[in-house]
Amino acid sequence: TGFGEFAFDTWRKDPSFVLNDRRYDGAKILVTGPNFGCGSSREHAPWALQQMGLKVIIAPSFADIFRNNCAKIGLLTVVLPQDSIDRLIARAEDSPGWEMEVDLETQTVTLGNGKSRQFDIDPFVKHCLLEGLDDVSLTLQEGDAIEAYEGRRREFLPSAAAR
């Protein structure tokens, strides 16, 4: 969709904006503040974040619509307590190049020093993310049932077609 270059557009014009810091070039994980995504009721915001290279967003909370839109496009949102977020941000600022890993299967965020933190995720969302399923592929899994329904519907729904 080409939205990646416009993610955080107004802020990106400010040289002091954190994502303009070269230390974070190529980052796949964004650690941010509470209610992230508030005001983003369309898919465009998650698309932009995904297209700028992000795979995971970690925050103490997310706007519901934003979080659902992220799940639908395969962008993982992880909720951690504010104190954990504060520690992650401080670590990123103090130790350029440090790494962390997010494991969806085990639902853990693990730092380079081996310390880890569990996170919760809706089981259906987890299944869809692990299997790479979107709304279309989920619907196609029900192809036989849809075909059977469509075959029966002529019997009970009005139609302009000859019977």
Number of C-alpha atoms within 10 A of each C-alpha: 7 10 16 19 12 15 18 14 11 9 14 15 10 11 10 10 12 13 16 14 10 9 14 16 10 10 15 15 19 17 17 18 16 17 15 20 18 14 11 16 16 11 15 18 21 27 22 19 23 22 17 18 15 19 18 21 21 24 22 19 20 21 15 15 16 23 23 18 19 24 19 19 18 22 20 23 23 23 18 19 13 15 10 15 19 16 11 17 16 11 15 17 14 10 11 11 12 12 14 17 15 21 12 18 10 9 16 17 19 16 16 10 9 9 10 15 12 15 17 12 14 7 9 9 17 18 14 18 19 12 10 13 18 15 10 8 12 12 11 11 11 10 12 10 11 13 11 10 11 11 10 11 12 12 10 7 7 8 10 5 6 4 6
